[in-house]
């Protein structure tokens, strides 16, 4: 509905709402590592696994993905998130 009106859907949700939002082709989603892991089936314990999860989320139709990695012990000051921008822009 938001995107049909010409706006961008940006989601910071979890569980069922995250899954539905990804399937709807949201502009940006911001799950944390645990949420991204539950969504994709990837156990995120490294940047490599976070990249794999972001690729899977992108394949669901999401244009931009930001995965918060603070739960992996990375502070936000030292790169506590992984951002993925698609080539469709």
C-alpha positions in Angstrom: 0.0 0.0 0.0 2.8 2.5 0.9 4.8 1.7 -2.2 1.7 1.7 -4.4 1.3 5.4 -3.3 4.9 6.1 -4.5 6.5 6.1 -1.1 9.2 3.8 0.3 8.5 1.2 2.9 11.2 1.1 5.6 10.8 -1.7 8.2 12.3 -2.3 11.6 10.2 -5.2 12.6 10.6 -8.9 13.4 8.8 -12.2 13.1 5.8 -12.5 10.8 5.8 -8.8 10.0 9.4 -9.0 8.8 8.6 -12.0 6.6 5.5 -10.3 5.1 7.3 -7.0 4.6 10.1 -8.7 2.7 7.7 -10.6 0.5 6.0 -7.3 -0.3 9.3 -6.0 -1.7 10.0 -3.3 1.0 12.5 -0.6 0.1 14.6 -1.2 3.3 14.5 -3.6 6.2 16.7 -3.5 9.4 16.7 -6.7 11.2 19.3 -7.6 13.9 21.4 -10.6 13.4 19.1 -13.0 15.3 16.0 -11.7 13.3 17.9 -12.0 10.0 19.0 -15.5 11.0 15.4 -16.7 11.8 14.2 -15.2 8.5 16.9 -16.8 6.3 17.9 -19.9 8.2 21.5 -18.6 8.4 23.1 -18.7 11.8 24.9 -15.3 11.8 28.1 -15.4 13.8 30.4 -13.6 11.3 30.4 -11.0 8.6 30.5 -13.7 6.0 27.3 -15.2 7.4 25.7 -11.7 7.6 26.5 -11.2 3.9 24.9 -14.6 3.1 21.7 -13.6 5.1 21.5 -10.2 3.4 21.8 -11.9 0.0 18.9 -14.2 0.9 16.8 -11.3 2.1 17.6 -9.4 -1.1 16.3 -12.5 -3.0 13.0 -12.1 -1.2 12.5 -8.8 -3.0 14.0 -6.2 -0.5 16.0 -3.5 -2.1 18.2 -2.5 0.8 19.1 -4.4 3.9 20.8 -3.2 7.1 21.6 -6.0 9.6 22.5 -4.8 13.1 25.4 -6.8 14.3 25.6 -5.4 17.8 24.5 -8.7 19.2 27.7 -10.2 17.7 29.8 -8.0 20.1 30.4 -5.2 17.6 29.7 -1.7 18.9 27.9 0.7 16.6 30.9 3.0 16.7 33.1 0.3 15.1 30.8 -0.9 12.3 28.0 -2.5 14.2 25.9 -3.1 11.1 26.1 -4.6 7.6 24.4 -2.6 4.9 23.7 -4.0 1.5 22.6 -1.8 -1.4 21.2 -3.4 -4.5 22.1 -2.7 -8.1 18.5 -1.7 -9.0 19.0 1.9 -7.9 
